[in-house]
Amino acid sequence: MNVKIWFGEKVRKLRLEKGLSQEKLALLAEIDRTYMPGIEKGERNVSITVIEKIIKALNTDFETFFNGYKIKQ
């Protein structure tokens, strides 16, 4: 699976588990609300800075967030 799609699906899953709208998550992450749908659909090539903001806004950490992701060689 493409890493952008995997990342977007993981963001969406955690966002829904926490009962957040895309707009609320974007506000917490301090990113533009119009950017979030593209992230969740795997359409955006997200910078490491934005990844960090989203992970913090979801109240998790890199290790927990990326647990289970396998890099394809």
Contacts in CASP RR format, 6 or more apart in sequence:
PFRMAT RR
TARGET T0000
AUTHOR 0000-0000-0000
METHOD contacts of the structure
MODEL  1
MNVKIWFGEKVRKLRLEKGLSQEKLALLAEIDRTYMPGIEKGERNVSITV
IEKIIKALNTDFETFFNGYKIKQ
2 42 0 8 1.000
3 69 0 8 1.000
4 42 0 8 1.000
4 43 0 8 1.000
4 44 0 8 1.000
4 45 0 8 1.000
4 46 0 8 1.000
5 42 0 8 1.000
6 69 0 8 1.000
7 39 0 8 1.000
7 42 0 8 1.000
7 46 0 8 1.000
7 51 0 8 1.000
8 39 0 8 1.000
8 40 0 8 1.000
8 41 0 8 1.000
8 42 0 8 1.000
9 40 0 8 1.000
10 65 0 8 1.000
11 25 0 8 1.000
11 39 0 8 1.000
11 40 0 8 1.000
11 54 0 8 1.000
11 58 0 8 1.000
12 40 0 8 1.000
14 58 0 8 1.000
14 60 0 8 1.000
14 65 0 8 1.000
15 21 0 8 1.000
15 22 0 8 1.000
15 25 0 8 1.000
15 40 0 8 1.000
15 58 0 8 1.000
18 58 0 8 1.000
18 59 0 8 1.000
20 28 0 8 1.000
22 33 0 8 1.000
22 36 0 8 1.000
22 37 0 8 1.000
22 40 0 8 1.000
23 33 0 8 1.000
23 36 0 8 1.000
25 36 0 8 1.000
25 54 0 8 1.000
25 57 0 8 1.000
25 58 0 8 1.000
26 32 0 8 1.000
26 33 0 8 1.000
26 35 0 8 1.000
26 36 0 8 1.000
27 33 0 8 1.000
28 57 0 8 1.000
29 50 0 8 1.000
29 53 0 8 1.000
29 54 0 8 1.000
29 56 0 8 1.000
29 57 0 8 1.000
30 53 0 8 1.000
30 57 0 8 1.000
31 50 0 8 1.000
31 53 0 8 1.000
31 54 0 8 1.000
35 44 0 8 1.000
35 50 0 8 1.000
38 44 0 8 1.000
39 46 0 8 1.000
39 50 0 8 1.000
39 54 0 8 1.000
46 54 0 8 1.000
52 62 0 8 1.000
55 61 0 8 1.000
55 62 0 8 1.000
55 65 0 8 1.000
58 65 0 8 1.000
END
